[in-house]
């Protein structure tokens, strides 16, 4: 069984990323994709309705070609559902994004969620920390054995805005905030995350993969390498596939 997984990092209105992901999956015989979220919002794009419409059309076309794709909510995506203003939020596109997310939930159902697990890989937008799980225990959630990834996934996906709209959550946590990412290190689990822009894809000593390599500076200059990581369900990093630079 082919267990290769292509990861689609933070999109931020770059709908062409789905075209590139489709091309690479066909070329390399990859059948599974996971998108880490932040589909919408980007620098100075608040009035650009066409960009919002295009990314929705392209992601839906991709999902029709790859109907087993898993989709993670990013903080920018869910902010429209929860009406939480943040950097890049566009009041001009609010109704459109709300409708977009509603259509995605209807089509994708459980394939669109905060946390997904495939084998020994856990996918969230920003990462699951020990502090967050411990805080959930304090809130009354029954977090039992963190070695059981399905249990952790189910707990995270039960969370509401009250639990998730905070710095330590899987929507917001950052490695440089001093959070403890060693949550699953002893279990040889690979956490796959976006959210924090990095220059190149990397896995740190706590088995957290940072993938947000498509984000840009305010002038549009890329921050990262603009590659798609490919991993195995056993948590092995197989390759990073380069986008077609000539095409863009």
Residue, then its C-alpha position, 0 to 999 in steps of 0.5 A: x500500500x502506498x502511504x505517501x502523503x503530500x502536505x499543502x502548507x498555508x495557502x493565503x490566497x495562492x490558489x495555484x498551489x492546488x494546481x501544483x499539488x495536483x501536478x506533483x501528486x500525478x507525477x509522483x504517484x501520491x494518492x493522499x494530501x493534507x492541507x494545513x489551512x489558512x486558505x484566505x487572507x494575505x497582505x493588502x488583499x482585503x478588497x480583492x474579491x477575485x482572489x478569494x473566489x479563485x482560491x475557493x474554486x481551485x480548492x474545490x476543483x482539487x478536492x473533486x480530483x482528490x476526494x480523500x484530501x484532509x483539510x485543517x482549519x487555519x486561524x484565518x479560516x475559522x476567524x470568519x466563522x467565529x467573527x474574530x478580527x485579526x491581522x488580514x481579516x477582510x470585512x469586505x469578504x466576510x459573507x463570502x468566506x462564511x459561505x465558502x467555509x459552510x460549503x466546505x463543511x457540507x462537502x468535506x464533513x469530517x475531512x475538514x477539522x482542527x486535527x487529523x491523524x494518519x498513522x504516526x503523523x498528526x496534522x494541525x495548523x500550528x501544533x498540539x502542546x502539552x500545555x494545551x492538553x493540560x489546560x483541557x484537563x483543567x477545563x474538564x476534558x478527559x485527556x487520558x493517554x496522549x500515546x493514543x493519537x486518535x483520542x487526542x485528535x477527537x479531544x482537539x476536534x471537540x474544542x470550541x472557540x473558547x478553547x481554541x482562540x488562545x495562544x497555546x492552541x493548535x490554531x495559534x501556538x508558535x515555537x518561539x513562544x517557548x511552548x513545549x512541543x515535546x508532547x509526542x516526542x517519546x512516542x516517535x510521533x511526527x507533528x506536521x504544522x504550518x502557521x509560522x513562516x520558515x525559510x525551509x522545511x525542517x523537523x526539530x528535535x521534538x519531532x515537529x515539522x514546520x512547513x509554512x514555506x509559501x508565505x511572503x513578506x508584505x512586498x510579495x517576496x517569498x519567505x521560504x523555499x515554496x516546496x511541498x513536503x512528502x512524508x510517510x504515514x510512519x513519520x518519515x520525511x521522504x522528500x520536498x517537491x519543488x513547484x514549477x517556478x517557470x509557470x509562476 
